[in-house]
Amino acid sequence: MAHIALVTLVVRDYDEALSFYTGALGFELVEDTDRGDGSRWVVVRPRGTEGTGLLLARAKDGAQAASVGAQTGGRVGFFLHTEDFAGDHARMTAAGVRFLEEPRHEVYGSVAVFEDLYGNRWDLLQPA
């Protein structure tokens, strides 16, 4: 198998999620297709990459809605690599992204945990 193409992220609303991921995080919109049943196929990924994307899937029922923001049980579940940690950290902070800690410089690289608009935890990481 070549690679993981998409990871589903359950969201409350397509447009608010798109605003956060394309605005605050700077991701690019890859696809936004109306599926004809009130749902959409919405894919974003870090700008300039061809790798794994996020499928932003609106919660369809109470069980799915309950998982919004808690898809990984409160653990960091997503790892966003960067080649410019300081620049991306400053840009994201200015865009209103909530970092849960000050940047740390570990043996494996520079890292800081942040939350998306729903509370899912991410690492912004520049590997050493």
Secondary structure, DSSP 4 states (H G I P E B T S, - for coil): -----EEEEEES-HHHHHIIIIIIS-EEEEEEEE-SSS-EEEEEEETT--S-EEEEEE--SHHHHHHTT-TTTTSEEEEEE-S-HHHHHHHHHHTT-EESS--EEETTEEEEEEE-TTS-EEEEEEE-
